[in-house]
Amino acid sequence: MTTRRDEPGLLDALTRLAGSLFAMAQSRLELASLELGEARSRLMLMLVASFAAVLLLGGAVAALSAWVAVALWPTLGQAVLVWIALAYGLAGGAVIWWLLASLRHDPPLLADTLAELRSDAAFMRGDESEHHEPPR
């Protein structure tokens, strides 16, 4: 025969629930931390590579521009400088357009974490249609 004290009580259930919620929050924070670390690594790599590319290409463009200006100066005169500046302006505008377009299509920061939190909230509400198991 079991006594009432042998059965799990409300306090035990609440303690287990709080432990489960804490573990779930901890795993989501760990996922967010991983995503932020990956984003930081990608950003640093992009910054270093971009800086190196700008230095190298800048030197090449300056040398090429000087060569073109010297070669065409006898025939076009000062107009050669206008054409070189126009070409640089168009190329710079195209790069800015590309950058803005690629930034618009990037996924938002912490997208996976937010999706998991939405899934957790749906599960806690009992809405099984929104809950899904993450792919492994």
C-alpha positions in Angstrom: 0.0 0.0 0.0 1.4 3.4 -1.0 1.0 6.5 1.1 0.3 9.9 -0.2 3.9 10.9 0.4 5.2 8.3 -2.0 3.3 9.8 -4.9 4.8 12.7 -6.8 3.3 16.0 -5.6 2.7 19.3 -7.2 6.0 20.7 -5.9 7.9 17.8 -7.6 6.0 18.4 -10.9 6.8 22.2 -10.8 10.4 21.5 -10.0 10.7 19.1 -12.9 8.9 21.6 -15.2 11.2 24.4 -14.1 14.3 22.2 -14.7 13.0 21.3 -18.2 12.3 25.0 -19.0 15.8 25.9 -17.8 17.4 23.2 -19.8 15.5 24.3 -22.9 16.5 27.9 -22.4 20.1 26.9 -21.9 20.2 24.9 -25.2 18.6 27.8 -27.1 21.2 30.2 -25.6 24.0 27.8 -26.6 22.6 27.8 -30.2 22.5 31.6 -30.2 26.1 31.7 -29.0 27.2 29.3 -31.7 25.4 31.4 -34.4 26.9 34.6 -33.1 30.4 33.0 -33.1 30.0 31.9 -36.7 28.7 35.3 -37.7 31.7 36.9 -36.0 34.2 34.6 -37.8 32.6 35.2 -41.2 32.6 39.0 -40.6 36.3 39.0 -39.6 37.3 36.9 -42.6 35.3 39.2 -44.9 36.8 42.3 -43.4 40.4 41.1 -43.7 39.9 39.8 -47.2 38.1 43.0 -48.3 40.9 45.1 -46.9 43.6 43.1 -48.7 41.6 43.2 -51.9 41.1 46.9 -51.7 44.8 47.5 -51.2 45.9 45.2 -54.0 43.3 46.3 -56.5 43.8 49.9 -55.6 47.5 49.7 -56.5 46.7 47.9 -59.7 44.0 50.4 -60.7 46.3 53.4 -59.9 49.1 51.9 -62.0 46.7 51.1 -64.9 45.1 54.6 -64.7 48.4 56.3 -64.8 49.4 54.2 -67.8 46.1 54.9 -69.7 46.4 58.6 -68.9 49.9 58.8 -70.1 49.2 56.8 -73.3 46.1 58.7 -74.3 47.2 62.2 -73.2 48.5 63.2 -76.6 45.2 62.4 -78.4 42.5 63.1 -75.7 44.3 65.6 -73.4 42.5 66.2 -70.2 39.3 64.3 -71.3 41.1 61.1 -70.6 40.9 61.9 -66.8 37.1 62.5 -67.1 36.7 59.1 -68.8 38.8 57.3 -66.1 36.8 59.0 -63.3 33.5 58.1 -65.0 34.5 54.5 -65.3 35.5 54.4 -61.6 32.2 56.0 -60.6 30.2 53.5 -62.5 32.2 50.5 -61.1 31.8 51.9 -57.6 28.1 52.4 -58.0 27.7 48.8 -59.3 29.6 47.5 -56.2 27.4 49.5 -53.8 24.3 48.2 -55.7 25.5 44.6 -55.3 26.4 45.0 -51.6 22.9 46.4 -50.8 21.2 43.6 -52.8 23.2 40.9 -51.0 22.5 42.5 -47.6 18.8 42.5 -48.3 18.8 38.7 -49.1 20.9 37.6 -46.1 19.0 35.7 -43.4 18.4 37.7 -40.2 20.9 37.2 -37.4 19.9 34.3 -35.1 17.3 33.0 -37.5 17.8 29.4 -36.4 17.5 30.4 -32.7 14.3 32.3 -33.3 12.8 29.4 -35.2 13.6 27.1 -32.4 12.1 29.5 -29.8 8.9 29.7 -31.9 8.8 25.9 -32.1 9.2 25.7 -28.3 6.5 28.2 -27.7 4.1 26.3 -30.0 4.9 23.1 -28.2 4.3 24.7 -24.8 0.9 25.9 -26.1 0.1 22.5 -27.3 -0.1 23.5 -31.0 1.4 20.4 -32.6 1.0 21.8 -36.2 3.8 24.3 -35.6 6.1 22.1 -33.6 8.7 20.2 -35.6 11.8 18.2 -34.7 15.0 19.9 -35.9 16.9 17.9 -38.6 19.9 16.0 -37.3 
